């Protein structure tokens, strides 16, 4: 089969359709941009060519366990934590899938300087920054984001698509659609992972005492990745977790949640 390697998306033609990767990106956020008591904000995305593989695996496990509730990190309990672990294992066992996340300190210089403390601009721009970091050559992305209620003048779907395509001067994002995460298992997996990352950072500042089920899931997630904490981020072939320098400076040198 004819293939083209190492070509920028802007150089591709419609006739190169066999060489263009059309990938789905499932995007969610953790940490309120409005709540002053929540200093960290994390946005994360799962990128894959065929959502079917992870989605079908999770559906099989749901039917097998007769588990049909929504998975959310903030709602972890003894009733759903084991299935949350199954969801993480399902992601790890799925081929050709990646996770990216970006965590920012809302009290940091970067956040205040870049966004002028405007949460809607911050959400939009951090989404764009994360998507562009996840973008590879020969890719056109289809973005499915968790629904967030925004003011009427905020056109998140329109702005994210237009700004990324304008930045790259080509069709890089085919479209953006926000849906309720209750309807999509991949968005729920993103929620579990970014929720754990955000919680780990809050533990480092002593902002949370440590819910037993959240701690158990967090430690399980870190054990799967082989990390002590997420302050320095983490990167391998499947994960790219980034924490900005303002967040790092805020946390104590001996930060360790175990």
N, C-alpha and C positions, 0 to 999 in steps of 0.2 A: 504493500500500500504506500502511496506517495506521502511523504512527510516532510515538513519544513521545521527545522530546529533553530532556536535562538533568534527568532524574528519578533520584533516588536509588533504589538497588535495594530498600530497605526500603519504598518507596512503590508498588512494582509488584505487580500481581496476576497470577494464573495466566492470566487472559484477555489479559494484555499479552505473551503469549509471542512474538509477532512482533517485539516491540521489545526483548526481552532478549537480550543477547549471551552465549552460553554458550561460554566460551573455555577452551582447554587451556593449562596452564602447565607447562613442563618444567623442573624444578629440579635443580641439581647444586651441589656445593661443591668448593673447591680449598684445600688447605693443612690439615694435620692440627691439630685442636684439642688434641691430646695432646702433640705434639712441641714441646719448648721451643726447638728450633733453627729452627722455622718460625714467625716472629712474625706473619705476616699470614694472615688467613683470609678467603676470598671466597666468597660465595654468589651464584649467578646464575640467571636464569630467562628462558626464551623463552616469550612469550605469543602465541597465535594462535587464530583461530577454526577454521581448517581445517588440521590438521597434514599432511593429505594432500599439499598443494602442495609443501612443502619435502621431505617424506619421499619423495614420488614422484620429485622431481628428483634427490635423492641416490641413490635406487635405480637410476634410469636411468644416472647417472654410474658407479655401482659396476659395473653390468653391462657398460657400455661399456668401462671400464678393467680389468674382471675383478679388481676390488679388493673383498675381502670381509672385511678385518680390522677390528677395533675401532679407532676413532680416539680417542686420548687424548693430551693435551698432554705428559704425562710420558714418553710412549713415542714421541715424534717421532723420526724417523730419515730417512735418505736414501731409504728404501724407501716412506715414506708421506707425506712432507712435501708433495709436489705435490698429492696427493689432499686433504690438510688444507686447502690453499689453495683447491681446488675447492669444498670444503665451505663455506668462508667466502664465496666468490663466490655460491654457491647461496643462502645466507641473504640476502645483499645483494640478490639478484635476485628474491626472493620478496616479494610484496605483502602488506600487512595483517599484518605480523609485527613484534614488538618484542622487544628484549633489555634486561633490567634486571640490575644487579649492585650488591652492597654489600660493601666491603672494610673490615675492622676490624683494628686492631693489638691483639694479645692481651696485649701488655705495657702497653697504654694505660690511662688512668684509667677511661674509659667501660667497657671490657671487664671490668676488675676490679670496678668498683662495681656494674655492672648484673647480672653473672652470677656473682659470687663465685667466679670461676675454675672454675665447673662447666661442662665442655665440652658436656654434653648439653642443659642449659638454654640455653646459648649457641646451639647449633645450631638448636634449636626456635624460640627467640625471634628469631634473625636471619632464619630462614625466614619467620616471621610478619611481621616488619618489611618484608622485601623484597616479599612477596606483597601486603601492604596498600599499599605504594608503587606497585605495578604495577596495582592495581585502579582501574578507572574506573567512572563511573556506568553503570547499566543492564547491569552484568556479573555473571554468576555463573561462578566459576572451577572447573575440574576440574584438580587438581594431580597430575602424574606426577613423582615424585622418584626420584633414583638411590638404590638400596638401600645403606644404611649399617648395619652390624651394631651394634646398641645393646643395653644391658642389658635384661633381661626386664621390668623395671619401667617402662621408657621406652615410652610408647605414642605415638610421633611422629604417626602418621596421625590418631589420635583427637584428640590434643591440638591439633594445628594447625587442624583443621577446627572443633573446638568453640570454641577461643579467638577465632578470627577471626569466626565467626558471632556469638559473644557480644559481641565488641567492637562489631559493627555492628548487633546486635539484629535480624538478619534472615538469610535464607539467602544467603550470599555465596560460600561454598565448598561445592560439591555433594559433593565427596569428595576424598580423598587416597590415592594408591596408590604404593608404592615398588616399583620393578622394577630388574633388572640392566641397566645402561646398555649392555651388549653387545647387548641386544635392541632398542635404540631409537636411531636415528640423530640425532634431535633432542637427546637427552641428550648425545650425543657432541659435537655442535656447541657446546652450552653448555660442556662440559668444555674444549674448545679455547680458547674465548674467556676464561673465567675463569682458566684456567691461564696464559694469556698475560698477563693483568692482574696476577695474583699474581707471576709471574716478573719482570715489569717493576719491581714494587716491591722485590723482593729484589735485583735488579740495582742499584737505587739505593742500597742499604745495603752492597753488596759482599758479600752473603751467598752469591752464586753467581758463578763465574768466567765463565759464559756458554757453554752448550752451543751448538755451531755451528747445529744444526738448529732449536733452540728460538729462538735469536736471529733466524734467518732468518724463521721464521714470525711471531715477535713484530713484527719490523720490517714485514713484509708486512701484518699486521693493522693496525698503526698507520698505515701508508701509505694503506690503504683508508679509514680514518676521518679522515686528515689531522691527526693529533696527534703531538707529539714524545714524550710519555710520558703515563702515566695518573694521576700524582700529584694533579692537579686534577680528575680525573674527565673525563667527556665526555658531551655531551648533544646529540641532534638528534631528528628525527622517528622514528628507528628504534632509537636507543640511549639509555640512561640509566645511566651508569656513575658510581657514587658511592664516594668514598674518605673515611673518617672523619678528623676533624681530628688525632687522635692519630697516625695513620699519616703525615700530612703533616708534622707537627712532627718526626718521627723522621728524615726524609730530608733530605739536604743541599740547600741553596738552589740549587746549580748542577746539580741532578739532571738528567742527560740520558744516555740509553743509546745514542745514536748516535755 
